[in-house]
Amino acid sequence: MSRSPPPGTACCPPADEEEDLRPVEGRGVDEELATFAKALGHPARVRILRILTRRESCICGDIVEELDLAQSTVSQHLKVLKDAGLIRGEVDGPRVCYCAEPRALRRIRALVGGL
């Protein structure tokens, strides 16, 4: 049973589409890339990010159903991704909706491209 909002209904606010002009080299940048890499260093977190990029929004319970992991395990993985800035989470009544953060994904592409 899906707990996602109806199709076409996003529960996360619109993503920031502004162009990112930050540098892709330097000490701080290396730390930023390492933080992203650490957050993506577990296959379940990569899978969660893939799930979220395919949808406008996702309820935590839906992610649990797709991953076949315990709710607490998925919640911990979501926390790591959110702390790294790769996803956003919004409380929507009794639900928590998670969305991929497009700006962060563009930033990862730029940082890896700068290697």
PyMOL CGO cylinders between C-alpha atoms (Angstrom):
from pymol import cmd
from pymol.cgo import CYLINDER

trace = [
    CYLINDER, 0.00, 0.00, 0.00, 1.62, 3.24, -1.15, 0.3, 1, 1, 1, 1, 1, 1,
    CYLINDER, 1.62, 3.24, -1.15, 1.63, 6.23, 1.16, 0.3, 1, 1, 1, 1, 1, 1,
    CYLINDER, 1.63, 6.23, 1.16, 2.92, 8.68, -1.46, 0.3, 1, 1, 1, 1, 1, 1,
    CYLINDER, 2.92, 8.68, -1.46, 0.85, 11.70, -2.39, 0.3, 1, 1, 1, 1, 1, 1,
    CYLINDER, 0.85, 11.70, -2.39, -1.24, 11.46, -5.56, 0.3, 1, 1, 1, 1, 1, 1,
    CYLINDER, -1.24, 11.46, -5.56, 0.70, 11.73, -8.85, 0.3, 1, 1, 1, 1, 1, 1,
    CYLINDER, 0.70, 11.73, -8.85, 1.63, 15.29, -9.69, 0.3, 1, 1, 1, 1, 1, 1,
    CYLINDER, 1.63, 15.29, -9.69, 1.49, 16.32, -6.03, 0.3, 1, 1, 1, 1, 1, 1,
    CYLINDER, 1.49, 16.32, -6.03, 4.88, 17.11, -4.56, 0.3, 1, 1, 1, 1, 1, 1,
    CYLINDER, 4.88, 17.11, -4.56, 5.20, 17.63, -0.84, 0.3, 1, 1, 1, 1, 1, 1,
    CYLINDER, 5.20, 17.63, -0.84, 8.70, 19.12, -0.98, 0.3, 1, 1, 1, 1, 1, 1,
    CYLINDER, 8.70, 19.12, -0.98, 9.14, 22.76, -1.95, 0.3, 1, 1, 1, 1, 1, 1,
    CYLINDER, 9.14, 22.76, -1.95, 10.49, 23.54, -5.41, 0.3, 1, 1, 1, 1, 1, 1,
    CYLINDER, 10.49, 23.54, -5.41, 14.21, 22.93, -5.84, 0.3, 1, 1, 1, 1, 1, 1,
    CYLINDER, 14.21, 22.93, -5.84, 16.68, 25.77, -6.24, 0.3, 1, 1, 1, 1, 1, 1,
    CYLINDER, 16.68, 25.77, -6.24, 17.49, 25.86, -9.96, 0.3, 1, 1, 1, 1, 1, 1,
    CYLINDER, 17.49, 25.86, -9.96, 20.03, 28.68, -9.67, 0.3, 1, 1, 1, 1, 1, 1,
    CYLINDER, 20.03, 28.68, -9.67, 23.36, 28.00, -11.40, 0.3, 1, 1, 1, 1, 1, 1,
    CYLINDER, 23.36, 28.00, -11.40, 26.15, 26.98, -9.01, 0.3, 1, 1, 1, 1, 1, 1,
    CYLINDER, 26.15, 26.98, -9.01, 29.27, 29.05, -9.66, 0.3, 1, 1, 1, 1, 1, 1,
    CYLINDER, 29.27, 29.05, -9.66, 31.36, 27.79, -6.73, 0.3, 1, 1, 1, 1, 1, 1,
    CYLINDER, 31.36, 27.79, -6.73, 34.90, 26.56, -7.48, 0.3, 1, 1, 1, 1, 1, 1,
    CYLINDER, 34.90, 26.56, -7.48, 35.55, 22.85, -8.11, 0.3, 1, 1, 1, 1, 1, 1,
    CYLINDER, 35.55, 22.85, -8.11, 39.09, 22.79, -6.71, 0.3, 1, 1, 1, 1, 1, 1,
    CYLINDER, 39.09, 22.79, -6.71, 40.67, 23.63, -3.36, 0.3, 1, 1, 1, 1, 1, 1,
    CYLINDER, 40.67, 23.63, -3.36, 40.84, 22.33, 0.18, 0.3, 1, 1, 1, 1, 1, 1,
    CYLINDER, 40.84, 22.33, 0.18, 37.27, 23.19, 1.15, 0.3, 1, 1, 1, 1, 1, 1,
    CYLINDER, 37.27, 23.19, 1.15, 36.03, 21.71, -2.09, 0.3, 1, 1, 1, 1, 1, 1,
    CYLINDER, 36.03, 21.71, -2.09, 37.91, 18.49, -1.43, 0.3, 1, 1, 1, 1, 1, 1,
    CYLINDER, 37.91, 18.49, -1.43, 36.21, 18.25, 1.97, 0.3, 1, 1, 1, 1, 1, 1,
    CYLINDER, 36.21, 18.25, 1.97, 32.83, 18.89, 0.33, 0.3, 1, 1, 1, 1, 1, 1,
    CYLINDER, 32.83, 18.89, 0.33, 33.39, 16.09, -2.18, 0.3, 1, 1, 1, 1, 1, 1,
    CYLINDER, 33.39, 16.09, -2.18, 34.57, 13.76, 0.59, 0.3, 1, 1, 1, 1, 1, 1,
    CYLINDER, 34.57, 13.76, 0.59, 31.38, 14.48, 2.56, 0.3, 1, 1, 1, 1, 1, 1,
    CYLINDER, 31.38, 14.48, 2.56, 29.24, 13.61, -0.44, 0.3, 1, 1, 1, 1, 1, 1,
    CYLINDER, 29.24, 13.61, -0.44, 31.30, 10.48, -1.11, 0.3, 1, 1, 1, 1, 1, 1,
    CYLINDER, 31.30, 10.48, -1.11, 30.98, 9.35, 2.51, 0.3, 1, 1, 1, 1, 1, 1,
    CYLINDER, 30.98, 9.35, 2.51, 27.20, 9.83, 2.39, 0.3, 1, 1, 1, 1, 1, 1,
    CYLINDER, 27.20, 9.83, 2.39, 27.06, 7.76, -0.80, 0.3, 1, 1, 1, 1, 1, 1,
    CYLINDER, 27.06, 7.76, -0.80, 29.44, 5.15, 0.60, 0.3, 1, 1, 1, 1, 1, 1,
    CYLINDER, 29.44, 5.15, 0.60, 26.69, 2.64, 1.35, 0.3, 1, 1, 1, 1, 1, 1,
    CYLINDER, 26.69, 2.64, 1.35, 24.69, 0.82, -1.36, 0.3, 1, 1, 1, 1, 1, 1,
    CYLINDER, 24.69, 0.82, -1.36, 21.39, 1.39, 0.46, 0.3, 1, 1, 1, 1, 1, 1,
    CYLINDER, 21.39, 1.39, 0.46, 21.95, 5.16, 0.41, 0.3, 1, 1, 1, 1, 1, 1,
    CYLINDER, 21.95, 5.16, 0.41, 22.76, 5.08, -3.30, 0.3, 1, 1, 1, 1, 1, 1,
    CYLINDER, 22.76, 5.08, -3.30, 19.55, 3.11, -3.86, 0.3, 1, 1, 1, 1, 1, 1,
    CYLINDER, 19.55, 3.11, -3.86, 17.54, 5.60, -1.78, 0.3, 1, 1, 1, 1, 1, 1,
    CYLINDER, 17.54, 5.60, -1.78, 18.91, 8.47, -3.84, 0.3, 1, 1, 1, 1, 1, 1,
    CYLINDER, 18.91, 8.47, -3.84, 18.00, 6.62, -7.06, 0.3, 1, 1, 1, 1, 1, 1,
    CYLINDER, 18.00, 6.62, -7.06, 14.47, 6.05, -5.76, 0.3, 1, 1, 1, 1, 1, 1,
    CYLINDER, 14.47, 6.05, -5.76, 14.08, 9.72, -4.86, 0.3, 1, 1, 1, 1, 1, 1,
    CYLINDER, 14.08, 9.72, -4.86, 15.42, 11.00, -8.19, 0.3, 1, 1, 1, 1, 1, 1,
    CYLINDER, 15.42, 11.00, -8.19, 12.73, 8.99, -9.99, 0.3, 1, 1, 1, 1, 1, 1,
    CYLINDER, 12.73, 8.99, -9.99, 9.93, 10.62, -7.98, 0.3, 1, 1, 1, 1, 1, 1,
    CYLINDER, 9.93, 10.62, -7.98, 8.86, 14.12, -7.07, 0.3, 1, 1, 1, 1, 1, 1,
    CYLINDER, 8.86, 14.12, -7.07, 8.46, 13.00, -3.48, 0.3, 1, 1, 1, 1, 1, 1,
    CYLINDER, 8.46, 13.00, -3.48, 8.55, 9.87, -1.41, 0.3, 1, 1, 1, 1, 1, 1,
    CYLINDER, 8.55, 9.87, -1.41, 7.26, 8.87, 1.99, 0.3, 1, 1, 1, 1, 1, 1,
    CYLINDER, 7.26, 8.87, 1.99, 9.70, 7.01, 4.23, 0.3, 1, 1, 1, 1, 1, 1,
    CYLINDER, 9.70, 7.01, 4.23, 7.39, 3.97, 4.32, 0.3, 1, 1, 1, 1, 1, 1,
    CYLINDER, 7.39, 3.97, 4.32, 7.55, 3.67, 0.54, 0.3, 1, 1, 1, 1, 1, 1,
    CYLINDER, 7.55, 3.67, 0.54, 11.34, 3.59, 0.70, 0.3, 1, 1, 1, 1, 1, 1,
    CYLINDER, 11.34, 3.59, 0.70, 11.23, 0.87, 3.34, 0.3, 1, 1, 1, 1, 1, 1,
    CYLINDER, 11.23, 0.87, 3.34, 8.99, -1.23, 1.08, 0.3, 1, 1, 1, 1, 1, 1,
    CYLINDER, 8.99, -1.23, 1.08, 11.36, -0.85, -1.89, 0.3, 1, 1, 1, 1, 1, 1,
    CYLINDER, 11.36, -0.85, -1.89, 14.53, -1.63, 0.06, 0.3, 1, 1, 1, 1, 1, 1,
    CYLINDER, 14.53, -1.63, 0.06, 13.29, -4.43, 2.29, 0.3, 1, 1, 1, 1, 1, 1,
    CYLINDER, 13.29, -4.43, 2.29, 15.16, -2.91, 5.24, 0.3, 1, 1, 1, 1, 1, 1,
    CYLINDER, 15.16, -2.91, 5.24, 13.94, -2.11, 8.73, 0.3, 1, 1, 1, 1, 1, 1,
    CYLINDER, 13.94, -2.11, 8.73, 12.28, 1.28, 9.21, 0.3, 1, 1, 1, 1, 1, 1,
    CYLINDER, 12.28, 1.28, 9.21, 14.99, 2.31, 11.69, 0.3, 1, 1, 1, 1, 1, 1,
    CYLINDER, 14.99, 2.31, 11.69, 17.76, 1.39, 9.24, 0.3, 1, 1, 1, 1, 1, 1,
    CYLINDER, 17.76, 1.39, 9.24, 16.14, 3.38, 6.43, 0.3, 1, 1, 1, 1, 1, 1,
    CYLINDER, 16.14, 3.38, 6.43, 15.63, 6.33, 8.77, 0.3, 1, 1, 1, 1, 1, 1,
    CYLINDER, 15.63, 6.33, 8.77, 19.33, 6.31, 9.66, 0.3, 1, 1, 1, 1, 1, 1,
    CYLINDER, 19.33, 6.31, 9.66, 20.33, 6.20, 5.98, 0.3, 1, 1, 1, 1, 1, 1,
    CYLINDER, 20.33, 6.20, 5.98, 17.93, 9.08, 5.26, 0.3, 1, 1, 1, 1, 1, 1,
    CYLINDER, 17.93, 9.08, 5.26, 19.50, 11.09, 8.09, 0.3, 1, 1, 1, 1, 1, 1,
    CYLINDER, 19.50, 11.09, 8.09, 22.99, 10.62, 6.63, 0.3, 1, 1, 1, 1, 1, 1,
    CYLINDER, 22.99, 10.62, 6.63, 21.79, 11.72, 3.17, 0.3, 1, 1, 1, 1, 1, 1,
    CYLINDER, 21.79, 11.72, 3.17, 19.94, 14.71, 4.62, 0.3, 1, 1, 1, 1, 1, 1,
    CYLINDER, 19.94, 14.71, 4.62, 22.90, 15.78, 6.77, 0.3, 1, 1, 1, 1, 1, 1,
    CYLINDER, 22.90, 15.78, 6.77, 25.08, 15.73, 3.65, 0.3, 1, 1, 1, 1, 1, 1,
    CYLINDER, 25.08, 15.73, 3.65, 22.55, 17.91, 1.83, 0.3, 1, 1, 1, 1, 1, 1,
    CYLINDER, 22.55, 17.91, 1.83, 21.71, 15.30, -0.80, 0.3, 1, 1, 1, 1, 1, 1,
    CYLINDER, 21.71, 15.30, -0.80, 18.03, 15.11, 0.12, 0.3, 1, 1, 1, 1, 1, 1,
    CYLINDER, 18.03, 15.11, 0.12, 15.40, 17.29, 1.73, 0.3, 1, 1, 1, 1, 1, 1,
    CYLINDER, 15.40, 17.29, 1.73, 12.70, 16.15, 4.10, 0.3, 1, 1, 1, 1, 1, 1,
    CYLINDER, 12.70, 16.15, 4.10, 9.44, 17.90, 4.83, 0.3, 1, 1, 1, 1, 1, 1,
    CYLINDER, 9.44, 17.90, 4.83, 6.94, 17.02, 7.54, 0.3, 1, 1, 1, 1, 1, 1,
    CYLINDER, 6.94, 17.02, 7.54, 3.51, 16.77, 5.93, 0.3, 1, 1, 1, 1, 1, 1,
    CYLINDER, 3.51, 16.77, 5.93, 1.09, 16.06, 8.76, 0.3, 1, 1, 1, 1, 1, 1,
    CYLINDER, 1.09, 16.06, 8.76, 1.85, 12.58, 10.09, 0.3, 1, 1, 1, 1, 1, 1,
    CYLINDER, 1.85, 12.58, 10.09, 4.11, 11.84, 7.09, 0.3, 1, 1, 1, 1, 1, 1,
    CYLINDER, 4.11, 11.84, 7.09, 7.65, 12.81, 6.23, 0.3, 1, 1, 1, 1, 1, 1,
    CYLINDER, 7.65, 12.81, 6.23, 8.25, 13.36, 2.53, 0.3, 1, 1, 1, 1, 1, 1,
    CYLINDER, 8.25, 13.36, 2.53, 11.78, 13.13, 1.18, 0.3, 1, 1, 1, 1, 1, 1,
    CYLINDER, 11.78, 13.13, 1.18, 13.05, 14.55, -2.10, 0.3, 1, 1, 1, 1, 1, 1,
    CYLINDER, 13.05, 14.55, -2.10, 16.41, 14.46, -3.85, 0.3, 1, 1, 1, 1, 1, 1,
    CYLINDER, 16.41, 14.46, -3.85, 18.19, 17.82, -3.79, 0.3, 1, 1, 1, 1, 1, 1,
    CYLINDER, 18.19, 17.82, -3.79, 18.90, 18.58, -7.47, 0.3, 1, 1, 1, 1, 1, 1,
    CYLINDER, 18.90, 18.58, -7.47, 21.39, 21.34, -6.70, 0.3, 1, 1, 1, 1, 1, 1,
    CYLINDER, 21.39, 21.34, -6.70, 23.49, 18.93, -4.62, 0.3, 1, 1, 1, 1, 1, 1,
    CYLINDER, 23.49, 18.93, -4.62, 23.39, 16.34, -7.39, 0.3, 1, 1, 1, 1, 1, 1,
    CYLINDER, 23.39, 16.34, -7.39, 24.57, 18.96, -9.90, 0.3, 1, 1, 1, 1, 1, 1,
    CYLINDER, 24.57, 18.96, -9.90, 27.32, 19.91, -7.45, 0.3, 1, 1, 1, 1, 1, 1,
    CYLINDER, 27.32, 19.91, -7.45, 28.54, 16.31, -7.18, 0.3, 1, 1, 1, 1, 1, 1,
    CYLINDER, 28.54, 16.31, -7.18, 28.70, 16.07, -10.97, 0.3, 1, 1, 1, 1, 1, 1,
    CYLINDER, 28.70, 16.07, -10.97, 30.76, 19.26, -11.11, 0.3, 1, 1, 1, 1, 1, 1,
    CYLINDER, 30.76, 19.26, -11.11, 33.10, 18.15, -8.30, 0.3, 1, 1, 1, 1, 1, 1,
    CYLINDER, 33.10, 18.15, -8.30, 33.71, 14.72, -9.81, 0.3, 1, 1, 1, 1, 1, 1,
    CYLINDER, 33.71, 14.72, -9.81, 34.18, 16.32, -13.23, 0.3, 1, 1, 1, 1, 1, 1,
    CYLINDER, 34.18, 16.32, -13.23, 36.87, 18.53, -11.70, 0.3, 1, 1, 1, 1, 1, 1,
    CYLINDER, 36.87, 18.53, -11.70, 38.99, 15.54, -10.63, 0.3, 1, 1, 1, 1, 1, 1,
]
cmd.load_cgo(trace, "trace")
